[in-house]
Amino acid sequence: MRNLLKIVFLLSFVNVFAQQEIPDFDAVDSLYREDQFYFGVTYNILSTKPKDVSQNSFSTGLNAGFLRDFPLNKKRTFAIAPGIGFSFKNYKQNLVIQELDGVMQYSTIPAGEPFDKNKLAMYFVEAPIEIRWRTSTFESHKFWRIYTGFKMSYLLMSQSRYKASGIDYKVSNNRDIAKFQYGTYVAAGWNQWNFYAYYGFDDMFKNGTLNGDPIKMHTLNFGLMFYIL
């Protein structure tokens, strides 16, 4: 009799436990985060440049990095996202840079004069921070987004080269280029496709003159931004 009671009690316990709700590990995560990795391609424009400076060919740029998404509301449609990343900016233009006895000299290529190559490439580490609005839901990764932000950039390395008939000027880590640069940007779009625009607030060159005038140039970038995870 005692053993029978033990069996009845054990079966009752198992039955109660079996009726407990089993967690659904395939359920959506209501505490999801969005768009934590980014990759972008840009077309780079020199803004407010000296009158004799012009761009030629196609000046490209790349940027990539990580942003930590911190949602600010229950629906997780508003968020703030600080991060870190890297960028490459290439400018093809007619500003010739050469170093003579440790001093940077600047001139422009005369109109119509042939040359093989003239470019300025810069590599940055960046610290962006974004304010985010989106129409995301727990179930779907396809949604509208508008992200606007501010970015601090530190110049890791710069390289310029001018090559023409019998001439080959190469300059690395030009001291006249500002080490710290900052600006604002916006990324907006649907799903993977997002328009991106960035405007640099400060001058690209902290020192240097062209025809006796300071070289005042800002950077303006347009392109596409892709977000994942």
C-alpha positions as CSV (number, residue, x, y, z in Angstrom):
1,M,0.0,0.0,0.0
2,R,2.8,2.4,0.9
3,N,4.6,1.7,-2.4
4,L,1.3,2.3,-4.3
5,L,0.9,5.7,-2.7
6,K,4.5,6.5,-3.6
7,I,3.8,5.6,-7.2
8,V,0.6,7.7,-7.3
9,F,2.4,10.7,-5.8
10,L,5.3,10.4,-8.3
11,L,2.9,10.1,-11.3
12,S,1.0,13.2,-10.1
13,F,4.2,15.2,-9.8
14,V,5.4,14.2,-13.3
15,N,1.9,15.1,-14.7
16,V,2.0,18.6,-13.1
17,F,5.6,19.2,-14.4
18,A,4.6,18.0,-17.9
19,Q,1.8,20.6,-18.0
20,Q,4.3,23.4,-17.2
21,E,4.9,25.6,-20.3
22,I,8.1,24.6,-22.1
23,P,10.1,27.6,-23.2
24,D,10.1,28.2,-27.0
25,F,13.7,28.6,-27.9
26,D,12.6,29.6,-31.5
27,A,10.6,32.5,-30.2
28,V,11.6,36.0,-31.3
29,D,13.8,38.1,-29.0
30,S,11.8,41.0,-27.7
31,L,15.1,42.6,-26.5
32,Y,16.7,42.6,-29.9
33,R,19.2,45.1,-31.1
34,E,19.6,46.3,-34.7
35,D,22.3,47.4,-37.2
36,Q,25.4,46.9,-35.1
37,F,27.8,46.4,-38.0
38,Y,28.1,48.8,-40.9
39,F,29.9,49.1,-44.3
40,G,29.8,52.0,-46.7
41,V,31.0,53.2,-50.0
42,T,31.2,56.9,-50.9
43,Y,32.0,59.4,-53.6
44,N,34.3,62.1,-52.1
45,I,34.0,65.8,-52.9
46,L,36.3,68.7,-51.8
47,S,34.0,71.5,-50.6
48,T,34.9,75.2,-50.3
49,K,38.2,74.5,-52.1
50,P,40.5,77.2,-53.5
51,K,39.4,78.5,-56.9
52,D,42.4,76.9,-58.7
53,V,41.8,73.5,-57.2
54,S,39.6,71.0,-59.1
55,Q,38.8,67.3,-58.9
56,N,39.3,64.8,-61.7
57,S,38.3,61.2,-62.2
58,F,36.3,59.4,-59.4
59,S,37.3,59.9,-55.8
60,T,36.2,57.0,-53.7
61,G,35.9,56.1,-50.0
62,L,35.2,53.1,-47.8
63,N,34.2,52.9,-44.2
64,A,33.3,50.1,-41.8
65,G,32.9,49.5,-38.1
66,F,30.8,48.5,-35.1
67,L,28.0,50.4,-33.4
68,R,26.5,49.3,-30.1
69,D,22.7,49.7,-30.3
70,F,20.9,51.0,-27.1
71,P,17.1,51.2,-27.6
72,L,15.4,54.0,-25.8
73,N,11.7,52.9,-25.9
74,K,9.7,49.8,-25.4
75,K,9.1,49.2,-29.1
76,R,12.9,49.6,-29.6
77,T,12.2,51.9,-32.6
78,F,14.3,54.8,-31.1
79,A,17.9,54.2,-30.1
80,I,21.3,55.7,-29.5
81,A,24.4,53.9,-30.9
82,P,28.1,54.8,-30.1
83,G,30.8,52.9,-31.9
84,I,34.2,52.6,-33.5
85,G,35.3,52.2,-37.1
86,F,37.8,52.8,-39.8
87,S,37.6,54.7,-43.1
88,F,39.6,55.3,-46.3
89,K,39.2,58.5,-48.3
90,N,40.8,59.0,-51.7
91,Y,40.9,62.4,-53.5
92,K,41.9,62.7,-57.2
93,Q,42.5,66.4,-57.9
94,N,45.0,68.9,-59.3
95,L,46.7,70.0,-56.1
96,V,50.3,69.0,-56.3
97,I,52.1,68.3,-52.9
98,Q,55.8,68.0,-52.6
99,E,58.3,68.2,-49.7
100,L,61.4,70.3,-50.1
101,D,63.9,70.4,-47.2
102,G,61.2,69.4,-44.8
103,V,58.7,72.0,-45.9
104,M,55.5,71.2,-47.8
105,Q,55.0,73.0,-51.1
106,Y,51.7,73.3,-52.9
107,S,50.9,74.1,-56.5
108,T,48.3,73.2,-59.1
109,I,48.6,71.4,-62.3
110,P,48.0,73.9,-65.2
111,A,44.9,73.2,-67.2
112,G,45.6,70.9,-70.2
113,E,49.0,69.7,-68.9
114,P,49.2,65.9,-69.1
115,F,50.0,63.8,-66.0
116,D,49.8,60.2,-65.1
117,K,48.6,60.4,-61.5
118,N,47.7,62.9,-58.7
119,K,45.9,61.7,-55.6
120,L,45.7,62.1,-51.8
121,A,44.7,59.1,-49.7
122,M,43.9,59.2,-46.0
123,Y,43.2,56.5,-43.5
124,F,41.2,57.2,-40.3
125,V,40.0,55.5,-37.1
126,E,36.6,56.9,-36.2
127,A,34.3,57.3,-33.2
128,P,30.7,57.8,-34.4
129,I,27.6,58.2,-32.3
130,E,24.1,58.0,-33.8
131,I,20.5,58.9,-32.9
132,R,18.3,56.3,-34.6
133,W,14.7,56.0,-35.7
134,R,13.4,52.9,-37.4
135,T,10.2,51.0,-38.1
136,S,11.7,47.6,-37.0
137,T,9.7,44.9,-35.3
138,F,10.6,41.7,-33.4
139,E,9.8,39.5,-36.4
140,S,11.2,41.4,-39.4
141,H,14.6,42.7,-40.4
142,K,13.1,44.8,-43.3
143,F,12.2,48.3,-42.2
144,W,12.7,52.0,-42.8
145,R,15.4,53.8,-41.0
146,I,16.7,57.3,-40.5
147,Y,20.0,57.6,-38.6
148,T,21.8,60.8,-37.9
149,G,25.1,61.2,-36.1
150,F,28.3,62.9,-35.3
151,K,31.7,61.5,-36.0
152,M,35.2,62.2,-34.6
153,S,38.1,61.0,-36.9
154,Y,41.8,60.6,-36.1
155,L,44.2,60.4,-39.1
156,L,46.3,57.3,-39.0
157,M,48.2,57.8,-42.2
158,S,48.2,60.0,-45.3
159,Q,49.8,59.5,-48.7
160,S,50.0,61.7,-51.7
161,R,51.5,61.2,-55.1
162,Y,52.0,63.2,-58.2
163,K,53.4,61.5,-61.3
164,A,54.0,63.1,-64.7
165,S,56.7,62.9,-67.4
166,G,60.0,62.8,-65.5
167,I,58.4,63.7,-62.2
168,D,57.3,61.5,-59.3
169,Y,56.5,63.3,-56.0
170,K,55.6,61.1,-53.0
171,V,54.7,62.4,-49.5
172,S,53.7,60.3,-46.6
173,N,52.1,61.6,-43.3
174,N,51.8,65.2,-44.4
175,R,52.1,67.3,-41.2
176,D,49.9,70.0,-42.6
177,I,46.8,67.7,-42.7
178,A,44.7,68.0,-39.6
179,K,45.1,64.9,-37.3
180,F,41.6,65.3,-35.8
181,Q,38.6,65.9,-38.0
182,Y,34.9,65.9,-37.2
183,G,31.6,66.2,-38.9
184,T,28.0,65.2,-39.1
185,Y,26.2,62.6,-41.2
186,V,22.9,61.0,-42.0
187,A,21.9,57.5,-43.3
188,A,18.4,56.8,-44.4
189,G,16.7,54.0,-46.4
190,W,14.9,50.7,-46.6
191,N,16.3,47.3,-45.7
192,Q,19.9,47.0,-47.0
193,W,19.8,50.1,-49.2
194,N,20.6,53.3,-47.4
195,F,21.6,56.7,-48.7
196,Y,24.6,58.2,-46.8
197,A,25.9,61.8,-46.6
198,Y,28.7,63.3,-44.5
199,Y,29.9,66.8,-44.1
200,G,33.2,67.7,-42.4
201,F,33.0,70.8,-40.2
202,D,36.7,71.6,-40.0
203,D,39.4,72.3,-42.6
204,M,41.3,69.3,-44.0
205,F,44.5,71.2,-43.9
206,K,45.5,72.9,-40.6
207,N,48.5,74.5,-42.3
208,G,49.8,75.1,-45.9
209,T,49.2,77.8,-48.4
210,L,48.5,77.9,-52.1
211,N,49.5,81.1,-54.0
212,G,49.9,82.8,-50.6
213,D,46.4,81.9,-49.4
214,P,45.6,79.3,-46.7
215,I,44.3,76.0,-48.1
216,K,40.7,75.9,-46.9
217,M,38.9,72.7,-47.9
218,H,36.2,70.6,-46.3
219,T,35.1,67.1,-47.2
220,L,31.7,66.2,-48.4
221,N,30.8,62.5,-49.0
222,F,27.8,60.8,-50.6
223,G,27.2,57.1,-51.0
224,L,25.5,54.0,-49.8
225,M,25.5,52.5,-46.3
226,F,24.8,48.9,-45.4
227,Y,23.9,47.7,-41.9
228,I,23.8,44.1,-40.6
229,L,23.0,42.3,-37.3
